[in-house]
Amino acid sequence: MNSALVYLLIRSLRGKIVRTIRLLKQPKYLVGTVVFIAWMTVWVGGPLFFDDDRGEINIEFFNAELLFIALGDALPAIQLAIALVVALLISLWWLLPWSRIALSFTEAEIHVLAPMPIERRHLIQYAALKSQPGILFGCLMMTLFLGAGGPLDRIRWYASFWLVLTLWDLHSKGRSLWLERQKELTRGRRWRNRLLLVVAVLVYWIVLGAALSGLIADLMLLRRPPGQEWLEFFRETMARLTPQIQSGPLGWLLFPFVLLTAPLFITAPGVTPTMQLTGVVMPLVLLLAHNEWVVRSQAKFEEAALAHARREANKKASGSRYWKTSLRSRGRTPFPLLPLGAPEMAILWKNSMAVTRFSYRALLGFGLAVVGFAFVVVPLASSWFQGAPFVIIFIGFVTMVISPLTGAQNYRNDLRTDLLRVEMVRPWPLEGWKLFVAEAAGPTIFAAMSAMLGAGLVLAMSVYLAINGIAPNIESGGVRVLPERVSAALGAPAALVLPLIVIGALPLVLALTCLSTTLQNLFILLFPGWVQLGGNKQQGAAAFGQNMIMFFGLGLASLLCMLPAALLIGVIVAIQWFIFGVPVVAWEFPLFGIVAATPVLAAAALIVRAGGRVWDDLDPSREVLEGSG
């Protein structure tokens, strides 16, 4: 690549590092860095407790080594299944006709670099390498959180994650450039290329579906021997069938996608050095091929990059969002804003429209429509797949659990947007804690709606199961747990056990949603230099590391705040069981949920008070106005 562009990349990276180091001159950033390093040191493998076998127990969120050992001979089958999912996602990705900007340039870079005597491929290579600092940081976080083993194993994990994320980034850029190129072609050629793409994807999936249907038919004929554990049965079955799958049509069709995931499995037990070398060399070949595909693109990226840079600049202009909104949409508001009332409601009203102009009533109606649609469609789907209601129940529970953590990150209608206009917002005659509540309320409401949608799906499916007399049989250790026994043990009808669990969990989920959003906004006020401000969040492989830190940080904070709730519930159950001799019944679950939500809400209230004090003492300094990189 051109030496001047290499120099520019190095100086840009140096500038980011210097800016980060300069932030450490402020005590709050220095303390935050020390706490983060201490947390990561303990998390990655510091000896916290001791046992007789290994001498230490490492506190880890996820241990890939233990997972590999548990799956054993089934690992090749798991890799094939992951390759199948990757093939589906990439196929859907290519069928969608829109994408993000291919190459990110600032307006100054376009005006300065484009007229210079620099080869086109060098300019594209420069844009592609700009995402590497974010990818390298993301690989570091993934290695610390998800990796396992000693220093050498961690290095292999780091290299594996780098291969996967870089391939993801290059493929995304190549696809975006291809779509940009299609816009330059004539309408006939554009439609012809689009048709060839759709036909190729359909033919691939028709052939793949035929091979997959035969495998599914064979799996449905299998029966687990009595007394054998599910995990052991799964491992034996996959160990027997995987060689046949790999050598058959299904294995060859998934082979390119197996190569994409190969770096993640090179540290698995039983992988030979030859397989490890293949798992590194072949993805490297794919990476180099992707890089050539990107830098040799003939798409006119300059105009698109310049237009994108100007759009980003215009988004910060006053009233830009209003003028881009249609006349019909301008009449919609989330709720009526009265001329007199609490000024915090005006902030919530403004922030809600930053996400959507549909009213809260319309959003709730849409959620009810989705639940009703699932209730109607499930009987039709059950005719060919009996597990359809249980799949929806699983989706509902996942939505309930994930919403408190993802809501704070996905919805950015809070201080991340208003802090860019701190010189205008700071003089508002409003107490700090009230403004903090109004800012955090925006993402809280939308995340809570997502959680309630998940709860609605679970409740709808529980009603469907009760109407049709369907009840799952749970097996553990070869012992079958019948619904009648569960119902008798919990003192409630079998049809009401699941709804009572959902009703009991919902107050705690909503409280955790309040906790995560308030904690996120407190972090924004304390460390604005570490947060990407603005309404648009960074996407793609380069943002993986920062998103992972925030996700795990919010998850750990939620777990810590749930400890008092768990202790409180434990005390109540102990008193009820051991002192009064009264067994726990399912009818108590809603009450337990309210009791468990109380200390979590108390923690959120303390965060609100702390955030209000930080806001009252906030000075619109250069650090805040600069935002984050």
Helices and strands as residue ranges (DSSP letters): H 3-23, H 27-45, H 64-71, G 72-74, H 75-95, H 107-113, H 120-129, H 132-146, H 151-184, H 187-220, H 230-247, H 249-261, G 262-265, H 273-295, H 301-315, H 320-324, H 327-330, H 343-353, H 360-382, H 388-410, H 415-418, G 419-421, H 422-425, H 432-467, E 474-476, E 479-481, H 483-490, H 494-526, G 528-530, G 541-543, H 544-574, I 575-579, G 586-588, H 589-616, H 622-626
